[in-house]
């Protein structure tokens, strides 16, 4: 597969900061558990508009977070140039989900409509609350208002339909809330 072909990628996390002087970087992982980010190789980093595959030479837990040593990155200055980059992988490496299951980033940016067709806004991001995940839906220029709404991610109860093809989600939710 050539690097110019449009392969589908999935964002796994982000390089946040340098760690030490030997080229290590701090990692913020979106995977659960967070160490699973190291199961994917190579990492795909978008640098100056181009995707660069990068191997993780070494990695470990550090405090409440993760640190990694990228192959070929041996000093703090080079490591600093990677800070802020998103870590992606080829979506084909991800486990197949069961019918009706979605990765969080598939839900982000979906337009959220009530069952009666009222546009509430767009999914901004999701929150993990312990009991159930929560969709943060922010108003758009075309939505019923500009309110930010927190909708519990409860398939069948609140979330009635997700259509990735059309980029929409239908919910059982009163626009007054």
C-alpha positions, 0 to 999 in steps of 0.5 A, spaced: 500 500 500 503 506 498 503 512 503 499 516 498 493 511 498 487 513 503 488 508 508 483 509 514 486 510 521 484 510 528 487 515 533 490 511 539 493 517 543 497 523 543 505 525 544 504 530 550 511 532 552 518 530 553 521 526 558 528 526 560 534 527 555 535 521 552 529 522 547 523 519 551 516 522 550 510 522 555 504 519 552 496 520 553 493 514 551 485 513 549 486 506 549 483 502 555 487 499 558 491 505 557 497 500 556 494 497 550 496 503 545 503 499 545 500 493 542 499 497 535 505 497 531 507 501 527 504 508 530 502 513 524 504 520 526 502 526 521 508 530 520 507 536 516 501 533 512 505 527 511 504 520 515 510 517 518 510 510 521 514 510 527 516 504 531 516 504 539 523 501 541 521 501 549 515 503 553 513 503 560 508 505 565 511 512 569 507 514 575 499 515 572 501 515 565 506 512 560 512 514 557 515 511 550 522 511 546 521 512 539 526 508 534 531 513 532 529 519 537 535 519 541 535 526 544 530 531 547 530 536 542 528 531 536 523 528 541 520 535 543 519 536 535 514 530 536 510 533 542 503 534 540 502 529 535 496 524 534 498 517 535 494 513 529 494 506 527 491 502 521 484 501 522 485 494 520 489 492 526 483 494 531 479 488 533 472 487 529 467 490 534 460 486 535 454 489 531 452 495 535 458 497 538 462 503 536 469 506 537 468 513 541 472 516 535 466 514 530 461 517 534 465 524 534 462 529 529 455 525 528 449 530 528 444 528 533 437 529 532 431 527 536 426 522 534 422 527 531 427 530 527 430 536 532 437 537 531 440 538 538 447 539 535 454 535 534 457 530 538 464 533 541 467 528 545 465 523 550 466 522 557 467 516 562 463 517 568 463 510 571 456 508 571 455 509 563 459 513 558 456 520 556 456 524 549 457 531 550 453 534 544 454 542 542 450 546 539 451 548 531 449 554 527 443 549 525 441 546 531 435 548 535 439 552 540 447 553 542 446 549 548 451 544 550 448 537 552 450 531 556 446 525 554 448 518 557 450 513 552 445 508 553 443 504 547 436 503 546 434 507 552 437 514 549 441 512 543 435 509 538 439 509 532 447 510 529 448 511 522 455 512 520 454 512 513 450 519 514 453 521 520 447 522 524 444 519 531 437 519 533 436 520 540 430 519 545 431 526 548 427 532 550 430 538 547 428 542 553 433 538 557 
